[in-house]
Amino acid sequence: MTSLINKARDVIIKEADAVKAMADRLNGNFEKAIDLLYNIKGRVIISGIGKSGQVARKVAATLSSTGTPAFYMHPTEGIHGDIGMVLPGDVAIVISKSGDTEEVIRLLPIFKRLEVPIIAIIGDGNSPLAEEADVVLDASVESEACPMDLVPTSSTTAALVMGDALAVVLLEMRGFTVDDFSFIHPGGALGRKLIKVSDLMHTGDELPIVRQDASFKEMLLEMTSKRFGLTFVVDNAGKLLGIFTDGDLRRTVENHPNPLTLTAGKIAVSNPKRISADELAATAVAHMEDFKITSLVITDSENRPVGLIHLHDLLKAKVV
């Protein structure tokens, strides 16, 4: 078993070394590539075949999800009609280890005719692709990680990392924010992590609210009709004075000889736990866990209640 772990460790180290060596070779060509992509008028077309094609698909997905519209075009499909998707103003990224694959090379004259700049992520700087490209990004490796030096391993890792470097630098230059990422990733685990309180909170007529002079009975009716197990208590200007929950109700009934004589303002619990509508829903979960509560109030700049988020909302959205 130890020998197997050592073999696996050798593969990881070899690929990591290949990436580090590539980083040390970065030069002004990378800046030229970023300039083309940052100032793009159209979209990024990314192409490659075989394992390079798989890398191209991932790079296209990463760029698209971080603010740079991109799509993958298979070279064979490209020369059989899909090249019609390419327009002046686009930029092409072509990924190839050899730089001499027939299907890839046949795309180049079409890109040229459309005046589409070509960025090559390439393993051979003396190849036909390198000669035709407007910008060459060196993703060459000394050898593959497999013992036969045949299976694309270190080379595909290097090309993938170069694509990630382009995407992340562009992300920062564009000022791409968490809000932007959340908008593009509404589904799945990533989307759930980026849901905001404002996306889930109850507002308007859904909110349980009574005035400070409301009777005990009126409070109970509001709590029952709105079904949150609580009500907000506000002053005559609509500003939040406090909150009254099911737990407060039980304690009041136990400790007061005649609770029906009480008004909302007398028994509301002041300074309820709050959260901003702009906070992440995951932060709301953390607050609820910290304070062992099941709901949070959202107020505006003048302390008026504008929202309510409940643990059930977070569970339903699978934030928890």
ZADO-1210 file (C-alpha; in nm, 4 decimals, padded with zeros to 6 digits):
<atoms>
<atom x="00.0000" y="00.0000" z="00.0000" code="MET" pos="1"/>
<atom x="00.2855" y="00.2385" z="00.0802" code="THR" pos="2"/>
<atom x="00.4272" y="00.1971" z="-00.2706" code="SER" pos="3"/>
<atom x="00.0893" y="00.2899" z="-00.4203" code="LEU" pos="4"/>
<atom x="00.0693" y="00.6037" z="-00.2084" code="ILE" pos="5"/>
<atom x="00.4224" y="00.6955" z="-00.3135" code="ASN" pos="6"/>
<atom x="00.3286" y="00.6544" z="-00.6795" code="LYS" pos="7"/>
<atom x="00.0246" y="00.8765" z="-00.6317" code="ALA" pos="8"/>
<atom x="00.2363" y="01.1313" z="-00.4471" code="ARG" pos="9"/>
<atom x="00.4853" y="01.1350" z="-00.7361" code="ASP" pos="10"/>
<atom x="00.2047" y="01.2131" z="-00.9831" code="VAL" pos="11"/>
<atom x="00.0782" y="01.5019" z="-00.7710" code="ILE" pos="12"/>
<atom x="00.4254" y="01.6450" z="-00.7214" code="ILE" pos="13"/>
<atom x="00.5099" y="01.6148" z="-01.0886" code="LYS" pos="14"/>
<atom x="00.1948" y="01.7989" z="-01.1943" code="GLU" pos="15"/>
<atom x="00.2445" y="02.0636" z="-00.9256" code="ALA" pos="16"/>
<atom x="00.6013" y="02.1183" z="-01.0460" code="ASP" pos="17"/>
<atom x="00.4772" y="02.1576" z="-01.4026" code="ALA" pos="18"/>
<atom x="00.2333" y="02.4282" z="-01.2940" code="VAL" pos="19"/>
<atom x="00.4989" y="02.6094" z="-01.0918" code="LYS" pos="20"/>
<atom x="00.7387" y="02.6054" z="-01.3869" code="ALA" pos="21"/>
<atom x="00.4639" y="02.7522" z="-01.6060" code="MET" pos="22"/>
<atom x="00.4074" y="03.0312" z="-01.3538" code="ALA" pos="23"/>
<atom x="00.7743" y="03.1204" z="-01.3695" code="ASP" pos="24"/>
<atom x="00.7487" y="03.1574" z="-01.7502" code="ARG" pos="25"/>
<atom x="00.4612" y="03.4076" z="-01.7506" code="LEU" pos="26"/>
<atom x="00.5474" y="03.7169" z="-01.9513" code="ASN" pos="27"/>
<atom x="00.3971" y="04.0058" z="-02.1427" code="GLY" pos="28"/>
<atom x="00.1949" y="03.7685" z="-02.3588" code="ASN" pos="29"/>
<atom x="-00.0327" y="03.7025" z="-02.0633" code="PHE" pos="30"/>
<atom x="-00.0975" y="04.0761" z="-02.0344" code="GLU" pos="31"/>
<atom x="-00.1756" y="04.0909" z="-02.4073" code="LYS" pos="32"/>
<atom x="-00.4240" y="03.8058" z="-02.3674" code="ALA" pos="33"/>
<atom x="-00.5919" y="03.9802" z="-02.0744" code="ILE" pos="34"/>
<atom x="-00.6120" y="04.3026" z="-02.2734" code="ASP" pos="35"/>
<atom x="-00.7899" y="04.1246" z="-02.5603" code="LEU" pos="36"/>
<atom x="-01.0327" y="03.9484" z="-02.3270" code="LEU" pos="37"/>
<atom x="-01.1041" y="04.2476" z="-02.1042" code="TYR" pos="38"/>
<atom x="-01.1844" y="04.4763" z="-02.3966" code="ASN" pos="39"/>
<atom x="-01.3819" y="04.2177" z="-02.5887" code="ILE" pos="40"/>
<atom x="-01.6894" y="04.3389" z="-02.7754" code="LYS" pos="41"/>
<atom x="-01.8356" y="03.9919" z="-02.8287" code="GLY" pos="42"/>
<atom x="-01.7787" y="03.6547" z="-02.6661" code="ARG" pos="43"/>
<atom x="-01.4914" y="03.4166" z="-02.6085" code="VAL" pos="44"/>
<atom x="-01.4919" y="03.1056" z="-02.8274" code="ILE" pos="45"/>
<atom x="-01.2830" y="02.8289" z="-02.6766" code="ILE" pos="46"/>
<atom x="-01.1831" y="02.5272" z="-02.8791" code="SER" pos="47"/>
<atom x="-00.9735" y="02.2160" z="-02.8436" code="GLY" pos="48"/>
<atom x="-01.0051" y="01.8475" z="-02.9151" code="ILE" pos="49"/>
<atom x="-00.9579" y="01.5334" z="-02.7092" code="GLY" pos="50"/>
<atom x="-00.8357" y="01.6009" z="-02.3539" code="LYS" pos="51"/>
<atom x="-00.7677" y="01.9616" z="-02.4529" code="SER" pos="52"/>
<atom x="-01.1334" y="01.9827" z="-02.5517" code="GLY" pos="53"/>
<atom x="-01.2353" y="01.8767" z="-02.2027" code="GLN" pos="54"/>
<atom x="-01.0125" y="02.1482" z="-02.0592" code="VAL" pos="55"/>
<atom x="-01.1613" y="02.3995" z="-02.3044" code="ALA" pos="56"/>
<atom x="-01.5125" y="02.3182" z="-02.1843" code="ARG" pos="57"/>
<atom x="-01.4122" y="02.3819" z="-01.8243" code="LYS" pos="58"/>
<atom x="-01.2355" y="02.7093" z="-01.9061" code="VAL" pos="59"/>
<atom x="-01.5427" y="02.8280" z="-02.0994" code="ALA" pos="60"/>
<atom x="-01.7644" y="02.7455" z="-01.8024" code="ALA" pos="61"/>
<atom x="-01.5342" y="02.9262" z="-01.5591" code="THR" pos="62"/>
<atom x="-01.5149" y="03.2385" z="-01.7728" code="LEU" pos="63"/>
<atom x="-01.8924" y="03.2491" z="-01.8249" code="SER" pos="64"/>
<atom x="-01.9607" y="03.2107" z="-01.4541" code="SER" pos="65"/>
<atom x="-01.7243" y="03.4927" z="-01.3610" code="THR" pos="66"/>
<atom x="-01.8416" y="03.7686" z="-01.5918" code="GLY" pos="67"/>
<atom x="-01.6775" y="03.6920" z="-01.9279" code="THR" pos="68"/>
<atom x="-01.9293" y="03.5333" z="-02.1710" code="PRO" pos="69"/>
<atom x="-01.7734" y="03.2278" z="-02.3307" code="ALA" pos="70"/>
<atom x="-01.8718" y="02.9057" z="-02.5019" code="PHE" pos="71"/>
<atom x="-01.7003" y="02.5892" z="-02.6197" code="TYR" pos="72"/>
<atom x="-01.6900" y="02.4985" z="-02.9878" code="MET" pos="73"/>
<atom x="-01.5786" y="02.1538" z="-03.0950" code="HIS" pos="74"/>
<atom x="-01.3267" y="02.1890" z="-03.3824" code="PRO" pos="75"/>
<atom x="-01.4913" y="01.9214" z="-03.5957" code="THR" pos="76"/>
<atom x="-01.8375" y="02.0699" z="-03.5490" code="GLU" pos="77"/>
<atom x="-01.6832" y="02.4101" z="-03.6119" code="GLY" pos="78"/>
<atom x="-01.5605" y="02.3237" z="-03.9603" code="ILE" pos="79"/>
<atom x="-01.8974" y="02.1610" z="-04.0324" code="HIS" pos="80"/>
<atom x="-02.1103" y="02.4675" z="-03.9657" code="GLY" pos="81"/>
<atom x="-02.0803" y="02.5696" z="-03.6015" code="ASP" pos="82"/>
<atom x="-01.8263" y="02.8350" z="-03.6985" code="ILE" pos="83"/>
<atom x="-02.1345" y="03.0326" z="-03.7964" code="GLY" pos="84"/>
<atom x="-02.1726" y="03.1198" z="-03.4270" code="MET" pos="85"/>
<atom x="-01.8470" y="03.3163" z="-03.4430" code="VAL" pos="86"/>
<atom x="-01.8754" y="03.6872" z="-03.5191" code="LEU" pos="87"/>
<atom x="-01.6392" y="03.9804" z="-03.5593" code="PRO" pos="88"/>
<atom x="-01.5709" y="04.1198" z="-03.2140" code="GLY" pos="89"/>
<atom x="-01.5250" y="03.7737" z="-03.0624" code="ASP" pos="90"/>
<atom x="-01.1929" y="03.6384" z="-02.9342" code="VAL" pos="91"/>
<atom x="-01.0827" y="03.2762" z="-02.9771" code="ALA" pos="92"/>
<atom x="-00.8863" y="03.0719" z="-02.7243" code="ILE" pos="93"/>
<atom x="-00.7473" y="02.7543" z="-02.8768" code="VAL" pos="94"/>
<atom x="-00.6016" y="02.4902" z="-02.6461" code="ILE" pos="95"/>
<atom x="-00.3633" y="02.2277" z="-02.7807" code="SER" pos="96"/>
<atom x="-00.0604" y="02.0427" z="-02.6519" code="LYS" pos="97"/>
<atom x="00.0912" y="01.9727" z="-02.9949" code="SER" pos="98"/>
<atom x="-00.0436" y="02.2779" z="-03.1747" code="GLY" pos="99"/>
<atom x="-00.0609" y="02.0668" z="-03.4874" code="ASP" pos="100"/>
<atom x="-00.3995" y="01.8880" z="-03.4673" code="THR" pos="101"/>
<atom x="-00.5652" y="01.8943" z="-03.8087" code="GLU" pos="102"/>
<atom x="-00.9165" y="01.9818" z="-03.6911" code="GLU" pos="103"/>
<atom x="-00.7831" y="02.2711" z="-03.4823" code="VAL" pos="104"/>
<atom x="-00.5548" y="02.4058" z="-03.7559" code="ILE" pos="105"/>
<atom x="-00.8440" y="02.4139" z="-04.0048" code="ARG" pos="106"/>
<atom x="-01.0286" y="02.6598" z="-03.7801" code="LEU" pos="107"/>
<atom x="-00.7513" y="02.9180" z="-03.7874" code="LEU" pos="108"/>
<atom x="-00.8046" y="03.0613" z="-04.1394" code="PRO" pos="109"/>
<atom x="-01.1727" y="03.1117" z="-04.0600" code="ILE" pos="110"/>
<atom x="-01.0903" y="03.3006" z="-03.7413" code="PHE" pos="111"/>
<atom x="-00.8461" y="03.5098" z="-03.9414" code="LYS" pos="112"/>
<atom x="-01.1051" y="03.5851" z="-04.2090" code="ARG" pos="113"/>
<atom x="-01.3480" y="03.7028" z="-03.9427" code="LEU" pos="114"/>
<atom x="-01.0720" y="03.9113" z="-03.7820" code="GLU" pos="115"/>
<atom x="-01.1125" y="03.7197" z="-03.4580" code="VAL" pos="116"/>
<atom x="-00.7903" y="03.7357" z="-03.2510" code="PRO" pos="117"/>
<atom x="-00.6498" y="03.3959" z="-03.1524" code="ILE" pos="118"/>
<atom x="-00.5035" y="03.3229" z="-02.8100" code="ILE" pos="119"/>
<atom x="-00.3221" y="02.9892" z="-02.8056" code="ALA" pos="120"/>
<atom x="-00.2716" y="02.7948" z="-02.4819" code="ILE" pos="121"/>
<atom x="-00.0127" y="02.5608" z="-02.6160" code="ILE" pos="122"/>
<atom x="00.2501" y="02.3039" z="-02.5354" code="GLY" pos="123"/>
<atom x="00.4728" y="02.3616" z="-02.8406" code="ASP" pos="124"/>
<atom x="00.5821" y="02.7161" z="-02.9167" code="GLY" pos="125"/>
<atom x="00.7148" y="02.6161" z="-03.2605" code="ASN" pos="126"/>
<atom x="00.3926" y="02.4607" z="-03.3865" code="SER" pos="127"/>
<atom x="00.1618" y="02.5814" z="-03.6659" code="PRO" pos="128"/>
<atom x="-00.0895" y="02.7022" z="-03.4066" code="LEU" pos="129"/>
<atom x="00.1789" y="02.9100" z="-03.2337" code="ALA" pos="130"/>
<atom x="00.2781" y="03.0649" z="-03.5647" code="GLU" pos="131"/>
<atom x="-00.0794" y="03.1663" z="-03.6499" code="GLU" pos="132"/>
<atom x="-00.1879" y="03.2830" z="-03.3058" code="ALA" pos="133"/>
<atom x="-00.1950" y="03.6508" z="-03.2106" code="ASP" pos="134"/>
<atom x="-00.0928" y="03.5657" z="-02.8539" code="VAL" pos="135"/>
<atom x="00.0836" y="03.2520" z="-02.7330" code="VAL" pos="136"/>
<atom x="00.0552" y="03.1380" z="-02.3710" code="LEU" pos="137"/>
<atom x="00.3197" y="02.8809" z="-02.2904" code="ASP" pos="138"/>
<atom x="00.1632" y="02.5808" z="-02.1139" code="ALA" pos="139"/>
<atom x="00.4390" y="02.3366" z="-02.2045" code="SER" pos="140"/>
<atom x="00.5531" y="02.0694" z="-01.9602" code="VAL" pos="141"/>
<atom x="00.8791" y="01.8804" z="-01.9332" code="GLU" pos="142"/>
<atom x="00.6956" y="01.5488" z="-01.9301" code="SER" pos="143"/>
<atom x="00.3602" y="01.3958" z="-01.8486" code="GLU" pos="144"/>
<atom x="00.3009" y="01.2432" z="-01.5075" code="ALA" pos="145"/>
<atom x="00.2397" y="00.8971" z="-01.6482" code="CYS" pos="146"/>
<atom x="00.5468" y="00.6671" z="-01.6646" code="PRO" pos="147"/>
<atom x="00.5172" y="00.6374" z="-02.0447" code="MET" pos="148"/>
<atom x="00.5072" y="01.0149" z="-02.0896" code="ASP" pos="149"/>
<atom x="00.2025" y="00.9651" z="-02.3119" code="LEU" pos="150"/>
<atom x="-00.1215" y="01.0143" z="-02.1189" code="VAL" pos="151"/>
<atom x="-00.2172" y="01.3862" z="-02.1013" code="PRO" pos="152"/>
<atom x="-00.1823" y="01.4637" z="-01.7308" code="THR" pos="153"/>
<atom x="00.0652" y="01.7394" z="-01.6478" code="SER" pos="154"/>
<atom x="-00.0111" y="01.9078" z="-01.9808" code="SER" pos="155"/>
<atom x="-00.3877" y="01.9210" z="-01.9270" code="THR" pos="156"/>
<atom x="-00.3381" y="02.0421" z="-01.5693" code="THR" pos="157"/>
<atom x="-00.1112" y="02.3211" z="-01.6932" code="ALA" pos="158"/>
<atom x="-00.3609" y="02.4292" z="-01.9611" code="ALA" pos="159"/>
<atom x="-00.6459" y="02.4233" z="-01.7098" code="LEU" pos="160"/>
<atom x="-00.4535" y="02.6356" z="-01.4614" code="VAL" pos="161"/>
<atom x="-00.3650" y="02.8857" z="-01.7334" code="MET" pos="162"/>
<atom x="-00.7354" y="02.9173" z="-01.8140" code="GLY" pos="163"/>
<atom x="-00.8147" y="02.9673" z="-01.4458" code="ASP" pos="164"/>
<atom x="-00.5475" y="03.2380" z="-01.4250" code="ALA" pos="165"/>
<atom x="-00.7124" y="03.4248" z="-01.7129" code="LEU" pos="166"/>
<atom x="-01.0577" y="03.3934" z="-01.5565" code="ALA" pos="167"/>
<atom x="-00.9565" y="03.5076" z="-01.2084" code="VAL" pos="168"/>
<atom x="-00.7535" y="03.8049" z="-01.3288" code="VAL" pos="169"/>
<atom x="-01.0475" y="03.9130" z="-01.5466" code="LEU" pos="170"/>
<atom x="-01.2859" y="03.8624" z="-01.2547" code="LEU" pos="171"/>
<atom x="-01.0857" y="04.1041" z="-01.0422" code="GLU" pos="172"/>
<atom x="-01.0454" y="04.3581" z="-01.3228" code="MET" pos="173"/>
<atom x="-01.4208" y="04.3601" z="-01.3862" code="ARG" pos="174"/>
<atom x="-01.4955" y="04.4124" z="-01.0168" code="GLY" pos="175"/>
<atom x="-01.7012" y="04.0930" z="-01.0145" code="PHE" pos="176"/>
<atom x="-01.8768" y="04.0689" z="-00.6755" code="THR" pos="177"/>
<atom x="-02.0510" y="03.8108" z="-00.4598" code="VAL" pos="178"/>
<atom x="-02.3803" y="03.9608" z="-00.5793" code="ASP" pos="179"/>
<atom x="-02.2797" y="03.9043" z="-00.9414" code="ASP" pos="180"/>
<atom x="-02.1787" y="03.5471" z="-00.8647" code="PHE" pos="181"/>
<atom x="-02.5054" y="03.4835" z="-00.6821" code="SER" pos="182"/>
<atom x="-02.7080" y="03.6165" z="-00.9769" code="PHE" pos="183"/>
<atom x="-02.5319" y="03.3809" z="-01.2197" code="ILE" pos="184"/>
<atom x="-02.5475" y="03.0810" z="-00.9800" code="HIS" pos="185"/>
<atom x="-02.9077" y="03.0749" z="-00.8529" code="PRO" pos="186"/>
<atom x="-02.9172" y="02.6960" z="-00.8206" code="GLY" pos="187"/>
<atom x="-02.7257" y="02.4216" z="-00.6467" code="GLY" pos="188"/>
<atom x="-02.5055" y="02.4353" z="-00.3403" code="ALA" pos="189"/>
<atom x="-02.3204" y="02.7459" z="-00.4572" code="LEU" pos="190"/>
<atom x="-02.6443" y="02.9331" z="-00.5116" code="GLY" pos="191"/>
<atom x="-02.7770" y="02.8354" z="-00.1698" code="ARG" pos="192"/>
<atom x="-02.4625" y="02.9653" z="-00.0024" code="LYS" pos="193"/>
<atom x="-02.5149" y="03.3040" z="-00.1683" code="LEU" pos="194"/>
<atom x="-02.8867" y="03.3506" z="-00.1026" code="ILE" pos="195"/>
<atom x="-02.9521" y="03.6751" z="00.0800" code="LYS" pos="196"/>
<atom x="-03.1949" y="03.7439" z="00.3633" code="VAL" pos="197"/>
<atom x="-03.3870" y="03.9728" z="00.1248" code="SER" pos="198"/>
<atom x="-03.4495" y="03.6745" z="-00.1049" code="ASP" pos="199"/>
<atom x="-03.6294" y="03.4776" z="00.1678" code="LEU" pos="200"/>
<atom x="-03.7762" y="03.7279" z="00.4133" code="MET" pos="201"/>
<atom x="-04.1486" y="03.7897" z="00.4552" code="HIS" pos="202"/>
<atom x="-04.2686" y="04.1437" z="00.3955" code="THR" pos="203"/>
<atom x="-04.5785" y="04.3622" z="00.3773" code="GLY" pos="204"/>
<atom x="-04.9070" y="04.2105" z="00.4879" code="ASP" pos="205"/>
<atom x="-04.7337" y="03.8879" z="00.5823" code="GLU" pos="206"/>
<atom x="-04.5691" y="04.0551" z="00.8813" code="LEU" pos="207"/>
<atom x="-04.7341" y="04.0117" z="01.2240" code="PRO" pos="208"/>
<atom x="-04.7524" y="04.3638" z="01.3690" code="ILE" pos="209"/>
<atom x="-04.9571" y="04.5257" z="01.6475" code="VAL" pos="210"/>
<atom x="-04.9511" y="04.8724" z="01.7994" code="ARG" pos="211"/>
<atom x="-04.8263" y="04.9259" z="02.1520" code="GLN" pos="212"/>
<atom x="-05.1813" y="04.9840" z="02.2813" code="ASP" pos="213"/>
<atom x="-05.3155" y="04.6578" z="02.1327" code="ALA" pos="214"/>
<atom x="-05.4882" y="04.4303" z="02.3803" code="SER" pos="215"/>
<atom x="-05.3581" y="04.0918" z="02.4853" code="PHE" pos="216"/>
<atom x="-05.6354" y="03.9311" z="02.2789" code="LYS" pos="217"/>
<atom x="-05.5419" y="04.1313" z="01.9703" code="GLU" pos="218"/>
<atom x="-05.1827" y="04.0160" z="02.0074" code="MET" pos="219"/>
<atom x="-05.2912" y="03.6525" z="02.0233" code="LEU" pos="220"/>
<atom x="-05.5106" y="03.6908" z="01.7161" code="LEU" pos="221"/>
<atom x="-05.2241" y="03.8489" z="01.5184" code="GLU" pos="222"/>
<atom x="-04.9827" y="03.5744" z="01.6228" code="MET" pos="223"/>
<atom x="-05.2345" y="03.3057" z="01.5319" code="THR" pos="224"/>
<atom x="-05.3387" y="03.4508" z="01.1963" code="SER" pos="225"/>
<atom x="-04.9838" y="03.5147" z="01.0704" code="LYS" pos="226"/>
<atom x="-04.8536" y="03.1757" z="01.1980" code="ARG" pos="227"/>
<atom x="-04.4993" y="03.2793" z="01.2826" code="PHE" pos="228"/>
<atom x="-04.5354" y="03.2242" z="01.6556" code="GLY" pos="229"/>
<atom x="-04.4647" y="03.5912" z="01.7264" code="LEU" pos="230"/>
<atom x="-04.5667" y="03.9475" z="01.6624" code="THR" pos="231"/>
<atom x="-04.3791" y="04.2738" z="01.6344" code="PHE" pos="232"/>
<atom x="-04.4902" y="04.5561" z="01.8599" code="VAL" pos="233"/>
<atom x="-04.4555" y="04.9092" z="01.7195" code="VAL" pos="234"/>
<atom x="-04.5212" y="05.2598" z="01.8480" code="ASP" pos="235"/>
<atom x="-04.7665" y="05.5022" z="01.6939" code="ASN" pos="236"/>
<atom x="-04.5033" y="05.6043" z="01.4349" code="ALA" pos="237"/>
<atom x="-04.4606" y="05.2419" z="01.3271" code="GLY" pos="238"/>
<atom x="-04.1171" y="05.2078" z="01.4851" code="LYS" pos="239"/>
<atom x="-04.0213" y="04.8810" z="01.6486" code="LEU" pos="240"/>
<atom x="-04.0584" y="04.8697" z="02.0275" code="LEU" pos="241"/>
<atom x="-04.0116" y="04.4985" z="02.0718" code="GLY" pos="242"/>
<atom x="-04.1302" y="04.1482" z="01.9963" code="ILE" pos="243"/>
<atom x="-04.3638" y="03.9010" z="02.1640" code="PHE" pos="244"/>
<atom x="-04.3236" y="03.5270" z="02.0978" code="THR" pos="245"/>
<atom x="-04.4927" y="03.1996" z="02.1870" code="ASP" pos="246"/>
<atom x="-04.2352" y="03.1560" z="02.4619" code="GLY" pos="247"/>
<atom x="-04.3160" y="03.5005" z="02.6027" code="ASP" pos="248"/>
<atom x="-04.6846" y="03.4071" z="02.5908" code="LEU" pos="249"/>
<atom x="-04.6309" y="03.0961" z="02.8042" code="ARG" pos="250"/>
<atom x="-04.4228" y="03.2874" z="03.0555" code="ARG" pos="251"/>
<atom x="-04.6800" y="03.5660" z="03.0773" code="THR" pos="252"/>
<atom x="-04.9678" y="03.3249" z="03.1369" code="VAL" pos="253"/>
<atom x="-04.7675" y="03.1429" z="03.4044" code="GLU" pos="254"/>
<atom x="-04.6529" y="03.4539" z="03.5896" code="ASN" pos="255"/>
<atom x="-04.9376" y="03.7065" z="03.5551" code="HIS" pos="256"/>
<atom x="-05.2680" y="03.6605" z="03.7379" code="PRO" pos="257"/>
<atom x="-05.4756" y="03.8302" z="03.4648" code="ASN" pos="258"/>
<atom x="-05.2854" y="03.8619" z="03.1337" code="PRO" pos="259"/>
<atom x="-05.5987" y="03.9788" z="02.9487" code="LEU" pos="260"/>
<atom x="-05.5572" y="04.3181" z="03.1144" code="THR" pos="261"/>
<atom x="-05.2145" y="04.3698" z="02.9576" code="LEU" pos="262"/>
<atom x="-05.1347" y="04.5687" z="02.6462" code="THR" pos="263"/>
<atom x="-04.8707" y="04.4889" z="02.3861" code="ALA" pos="264"/>
<atom x="-04.6427" y="04.7753" z="02.4834" code="GLY" pos="265"/>
<atom x="-04.6321" y="04.6583" z="02.8461" code="LYS" pos="266"/>
<atom x="-04.5064" y="04.3066" z="02.7752" code="ILE" pos="267"/>
<atom x="-04.3116" y="04.3327" z="02.4482" code="ALA" pos="268"/>
<atom x="-03.9513" y="04.2215" z="02.4802" code="VAL" pos="269"/>
<atom x="-03.7271" y="04.5063" z="02.3698" code="SER" pos="270"/>
<atom x="-03.4157" y="04.4806" z="02.1489" code="ASN" pos="271"/>
<atom x="-03.5075" y="04.1683" z="01.9503" code="PRO" pos="272"/>
<atom x="-03.2344" y="04.0056" z="01.7437" code="LYS" pos="273"/>
<atom x="-03.2076" y="04.1616" z="01.4004" code="ARG" pos="274"/>
<atom x="-03.0312" y="04.1143" z="01.0710" code="ILE" pos="275"/>
<atom x="-02.9834" y="04.3261" z="00.7597" code="SER" pos="276"/>
<atom x="-03.1714" y="04.2351" z="00.4437" code="ALA" pos="277"/>
<atom x="-02.8361" y="04.2448" z="00.2595" code="ASP" pos="278"/>
<atom x="-02.6788" y="03.9759" z="00.4784" code="GLU" pos="279"/>
<atom x="-02.6376" y="03.6215" z="00.3509" code="LEU" pos="280"/>
<atom x="-02.9066" y="03.3767" z="00.4589" code="ALA" pos="281"/>
<atom x="-02.6262" y="03.1580" z="00.5940" code="ALA" pos="282"/>
<atom x="-02.5443" y="03.4410" z="00.8365" code="THR" pos="283"/>
<atom x="-02.9056" y="03.4347" z="00.9558" code="ALA" pos="284"/>
<atom x="-02.8673" y="03.0638" z="01.0294" code="VAL" pos="285"/>
<atom x="-02.5540" y="03.1344" z="01.2329" code="ALA" pos="286"/>
<atom x="-02.7322" y="03.4045" z="01.4357" code="HIS" pos="287"/>
<atom x="-03.0232" y="03.1737" z="01.5085" code="MET" pos="288"/>
<atom x="-02.7887" y="02.9010" z="01.6246" code="GLU" pos="289"/>
<atom x="-02.5876" y="03.1416" z="01.8407" code="ASP" pos="290"/>
<atom x="-02.8926" y="03.2866" z="02.0160" code="PHE" pos="291"/>
<atom x="-03.1062" y="02.9701" z="02.0066" code="LYS" pos="292"/>
<atom x="-03.3961" y="03.1450" z="01.8321" code="ILE" pos="293"/>
<atom x="-03.6036" y="03.0658" z="01.5246" code="THR" pos="294"/>
<atom x="-03.6632" y="03.4077" z="01.3707" code="SER" pos="295"/>
<atom x="-03.4995" y="03.7439" z="01.3068" code="LEU" pos="296"/>
<atom x="-03.6474" y="04.0855" z="01.2399" code="VAL" pos="297"/>
<atom x="-03.5309" y="04.3145" z="00.9591" code="ILE" pos="298"/>
<atom x="-03.5762" y="04.6889" z="01.0112" code="THR" pos="299"/>
<atom x="-03.5198" y="04.9911" z="00.7887" code="ASP" pos="300"/>
<atom x="-03.2990" y="05.2919" z="00.8642" code="SER" pos="301"/>
<atom x="-03.5757" y="05.4426" z="01.0813" code="GLU" pos="302"/>
<atom x="-03.6254" y="05.1278" z="01.2888" code="ASN" pos="303"/>
<atom x="-03.9495" y="05.0236" z="01.1209" code="ARG" pos="304"/>
<atom x="-03.9945" y="04.6473" z="01.0748" code="PRO" pos="305"/>
<atom x="-03.9809" y="04.5640" z="00.7036" code="VAL" pos="306"/>
<atom x="-03.9133" y="04.1930" z="00.7101" code="GLY" pos="307"/>
<atom x="-03.9075" y="03.8680" z="00.9021" code="LEU" pos="308"/>
<atom x="-03.7005" y="03.5606" z="00.8320" code="ILE" pos="309"/>
<atom x="-03.7859" y="03.2326" z="01.0008" code="HIS" pos="310"/>
<atom x="-03.5898" y="02.9122" z="01.0406" code="LEU" pos="311"/>
<atom x="-03.8535" y="02.7350" z="00.8299" code="HIS" pos="312"/>
<atom x="-03.7684" y="02.9636" z="00.5359" code="ASP" pos="313"/>
<atom x="-03.4031" y="02.8709" z="00.5660" code="LEU" pos="314"/>
<atom x="-03.4832" y="02.5005" z="00.5888" code="LEU" pos="315"/>
<atom x="-03.7127" y="02.5209" z="00.2850" code="LYS" pos="316"/>
<atom x="-03.4410" y="02.6959" z="00.0834" code="ALA" pos="317"/>
<atom x="-03.1918" y="02.4284" z="00.1978" code="LYS" pos="318"/>
<atom x="-02.9618" y="02.6903" z="00.3437" code="VAL" pos="319"/>
<atom x="-02.9501" y="02.4821" z="00.6617" code="VAL" pos="320"/>
</atoms>
